[in-house]
């Protein structure tokens, strides 16, 4: 009977309280709660995920609206009331499937359930007013205050937009912001060594299971999935024929030009997608060493290795900041997908934009430099270092590569022969690519190919 008494909106509120307190990242909180309440119906879990993610994604806009209709400003509200109102305004403004009356009524019940009886009239009044006037809400005008317009319209902190406006033109910045708010399809990487017949058979099984699968325009082995309810039930997944990996991440092994027998070190490998892709390209030959800082992270990688049943990949617990002299000049290829600000994946990890600061960008860039100083030693003369991040920040990307090539005996090499023609540009010819959401069919991601001089 206990299972039936679960209040999904109360669970959403608890998730929002934990995330907005800054204790944990949203994708981890949501995953943990959905795993704990796995017995709920798929539509209930989908409802919870949608409201929690959507509320976080649109929080700046929601707070702007609340501040217009509430005498108590958002930052002065009690956390429980603040988050009840936020999740309810999200339903009113962005979820046509939820009647406004239901969003209001459930919010009042939730306030009562959380022992805020004296504030239920306040909650009801604010939400009913917003519901009645939602088509007449006043927003900043684009031609009067571009920065405020972009910040409220796309729920992005002003300092991030200011930074992007200094690096890209206005239209590009707005397209990036639009791209981050788009729904993101789940990406699948097909084992490149499967025969054409096996791939067709697998696609048919996936379609028969009710999942929509379409080829991604950038890579022949990349596919987009829609209506995926759970990866463990995906045909081919348990047998290691397919794996879930973002298209941008696939480019790391794609541009590395991996050859049979190569030795590859991935210095920050968890959860292991790039390492496994490299092992796949080696076709059973060579060796991939997938390193990360903790046993927890290497165990994540090992789970995927066991599922894929690859024998040419191993995990190693290692701190990328600590020089492993025995690794010097042993790798044909080093993957350096380094810790970064994550500004390119805010469309999937919605709370990054509220956690990152201008100060932290400098700290992250310093960390990247410290890691690069160490791991550049591991590449053989004539070998390749692939540097990548999932951010849109020149300090961590182009400027980092400029610093690196000025300090160490590496030079950029053209990416063009490894990329689809649609991605070719002046920068890819030079040796690096900045993918932008809203401009490209991917998350925000940076990748550079660097050759160590002999």
Secondary structure as the mmCIF struct_conf table of DSSP 4:
data_model
#
loop_
_struct_conf.conf_type_id
_struct_conf.id
_struct_conf.beg_label_comp_id
_struct_conf.beg_label_asym_id
_struct_conf.beg_label_seq_id
_struct_conf.end_label_comp_id
_struct_conf.end_label_asym_id
_struct_conf.end_label_seq_id
HELX_RH_3T_P HELX_RH_3T_P1 UNK A 2 UNK A 5
HELX_RH_AL_P HELX_RH_AL_P1 UNK A 8 UNK A 20
TURN_TY1_P TURN_TY1_P1 UNK A 21 UNK A 22
BEND BEND1 UNK A 23 UNK A 24
HELX_RH_AL_P HELX_RH_AL_P2 UNK A 26 UNK A 36
TURN_TY1_P TURN_TY1_P2 UNK A 37 UNK A 39
BEND BEND2 UNK A 40 UNK A 40
HELX_RH_AL_P HELX_RH_AL_P3 UNK A 42 UNK A 57
TURN_TY1_P TURN_TY1_P3 UNK A 58 UNK A 58
HELX_RH_AL_P HELX_RH_AL_P4 UNK A 59 UNK A 69
BEND BEND3 UNK A 71 UNK A 72
HELX_RH_3T_P HELX_RH_3T_P2 UNK A 74 UNK A 76
BEND BEND4 UNK A 77 UNK A 77
HELX_RH_AL_P HELX_RH_AL_P5 UNK A 79 UNK A 94
TURN_TY1_P TURN_TY1_P4 UNK A 96 UNK A 97
BEND BEND5 UNK A 98 UNK A 98
HELX_RH_AL_P HELX_RH_AL_P6 UNK A 100 UNK A 113
TURN_TY1_P TURN_TY1_P5 UNK A 114 UNK A 115
HELX_RH_3T_P HELX_RH_3T_P3 UNK A 117 UNK A 119
HELX_RH_AL_P HELX_RH_AL_P7 UNK A 120 UNK A 133
HELX_RH_3T_P HELX_RH_3T_P4 UNK A 134 UNK A 136
TURN_TY1_P TURN_TY1_P6 UNK A 142 UNK A 144
HELX_RH_AL_P HELX_RH_AL_P8 UNK A 146 UNK A 153
TURN_TY1_P TURN_TY1_P7 UNK A 154 UNK A 155
HELX_RH_AL_P HELX_RH_AL_P9 UNK A 158 UNK A 167
BEND BEND6 UNK A 168 UNK A 168
HELX_RH_AL_P HELX_RH_AL_P10 UNK A 170 UNK A 181
BEND BEND7 UNK A 182 UNK A 182
HELX_LH_PP_P HELX_LH_PP_P1 UNK A 185 UNK A 185
STRN STRN1 UNK A 186 UNK A 190
TURN_TY1_P TURN_TY1_P8 UNK A 192 UNK A 193
BEND BEND8 UNK A 194 UNK A 194
HELX_RH_AL_P HELX_RH_AL_P11 UNK A 196 UNK A 208
TURN_TY1_P TURN_TY1_P9 UNK A 209 UNK A 210
STRN STRN2 UNK A 212 UNK A 215
BEND BEND9 UNK A 217 UNK A 218
TURN_TY1_P TURN_TY1_P10 UNK A 220 UNK A 221
STRN STRN3 UNK A 222 UNK A 226
BEND BEND10 UNK A 227 UNK A 227
HELX_RH_3T_P HELX_RH_3T_P5 UNK A 231 UNK A 233
BEND BEND11 UNK A 234 UNK A 234
TURN_TY1_P TURN_TY1_P11 UNK A 235 UNK A 240
BEND BEND12 UNK A 241 UNK A 241
STRN STRN4 UNK A 242 UNK A 244
HELX_RH_AL_P HELX_RH_AL_P12 UNK A 247 UNK A 254
TURN_TY1_P TURN_TY1_P12 UNK A 255 UNK A 257
TURN_TY1_P TURN_TY1_P13 UNK A 260 UNK A 261
STRN STRN5 UNK A 263 UNK A 266
TURN_TY1_P TURN_TY1_P14 UNK A 267 UNK A 268
TURN_TY1_P TURN_TY1_P15 UNK A 270 UNK A 271
HELX_RH_AL_P HELX_RH_AL_P13 UNK A 273 UNK A 281
TURN_TY1_P TURN_TY1_P16 UNK A 282 UNK A 284
BEND BEND13 UNK A 286 UNK A 286
STRN STRN6 UNK A 287 UNK A 292
BEND BEND14 UNK A 293 UNK A 294
HELX_RH_AL_P HELX_RH_AL_P14 UNK A 295 UNK A 308
TURN_TY1_P TURN_TY1_P17 UNK A 309 UNK A 309
BEND BEND15 UNK A 311 UNK A 312
STRN STRN7 UNK A 313 UNK A 317
TURN_TY1_P TURN_TY1_P18 UNK A 320 UNK A 321
BEND BEND16 UNK A 322 UNK A 322
HELX_RH_3T_P HELX_RH_3T_P6 UNK A 325 UNK A 327
TURN_TY1_P TURN_TY1_P19 UNK A 328 UNK A 329
STRN STRN8 UNK A 331 UNK A 337
HELX_RH_3T_P HELX_RH_3T_P7 UNK A 343 UNK A 345
TURN_TY1_P TURN_TY1_P20 UNK A 346 UNK A 348
BEND BEND17 UNK A 349 UNK A 349
TURN_TY1_P TURN_TY1_P21 UNK A 350 UNK A 351
HELX_RH_AL_P HELX_RH_AL_P15 UNK A 352 UNK A 355
HELX_RH_AL_P HELX_RH_AL_P16 UNK A 358 UNK A 375
HELX_RH_3T_P HELX_RH_3T_P8 UNK A 376 UNK A 378
STRN STRN9 UNK A 379 UNK A 389
BEND BEND18 UNK A 390 UNK A 390
TURN_TY1_P TURN_TY1_P22 UNK A 394 UNK A 397
HELX_RH_AL_P HELX_RH_AL_P17 UNK A 398 UNK A 407
BEND BEND19 UNK A 408 UNK A 409
STRN STRN10 UNK A 410 UNK A 412
HELX_RH_3T_P HELX_RH_3T_P9 UNK A 416 UNK A 418
BEND BEND20 UNK A 419 UNK A 419
HELX_RH_3T_P HELX_RH_3T_P10 UNK A 421 UNK A 423
HELX_RH_AL_P HELX_RH_AL_P18 UNK A 426 UNK A 430
TURN_TY1_P TURN_TY1_P23 UNK A 431 UNK A 431
STRN STRN11 UNK A 432 UNK A 435
STRN STRN12 UNK A 437 UNK A 437
TURN_TY1_P TURN_TY1_P24 UNK A 438 UNK A 439
STRN STRN13 UNK A 440 UNK A 440
BEND BEND21 UNK A 441 UNK A 442
BEND BEND22 UNK A 444 UNK A 444
STRN STRN14 UNK A 445 UNK A 452
HELX_LH_PP_P HELX_LH_PP_P2 UNK A 453 UNK A 453
#
